[in-house]
Amino acid sequence: MEDGIDSENKEYLGHTPTLGCCGLYEKDCHVWVSKLGEKTKCVYRIELYEIETKGHKIYVGISPKNAESIVYNALKYNLIQNLETVYIVRKKTLLNSLFDFMGKTMDDNYYICEVKSIPLADYANGTKKEREIMNFDNIEYDQNI
């Protein structure tokens, strides 16, 4: 999906890897972008967007590759409790499945790690129309599902 980005009163085309974040990312919201190559249709890729809910700003990751990069660095620098790695392989195929990471731990065990990024959270399941008539006043801002 592509959307317009207004920077210094000039509009650019921005790519959103998760198809506009299921409609939560909207026109005139604040976004954080990364610059793409000069020969691409879109000048920027939208990485994060900001929403405000119940008086709090929340930053939502739109680009699934960012979640994979965060996990890769956590594995690389042994930041995951009880998982000290010796080596890491990205995009490893085993049988008929492709996994984000596979590796070996310091205690000579193998591990597989799959990363999922979900850029959608709301206070209740249901359609947008159903949620419009629900009351979420008694739910804390960070109690999304």
C-alpha angles and dihedrals in degrees: 000000000000129000137177122264120201112206121169089345092305120111123224133183112249128196119223110199094203098053098262093316095279092299095303092107104073141180114286096020120131115259137183115220142187123216117250127206119293093244096059127102091237120052094203140032115216109233104171137009131197126229130177120221127173091348095308129108115230125190117213124198111227098177113077091200089068091063090052091050092051092050092045091055091045089054094043094051094038094244095145112092114244093007111095107171131211095185140357130208120196123217097008120183117214117179103317097336132092116210129194094229140008127175151137128266128223089255090059098256126131123231138190122208126192119188125206126186119198113189094186130086132159138163095251142014117254142081122307089253092052092048092050091069096044123098116228098171094117095050119092116241093248097049096091121142 
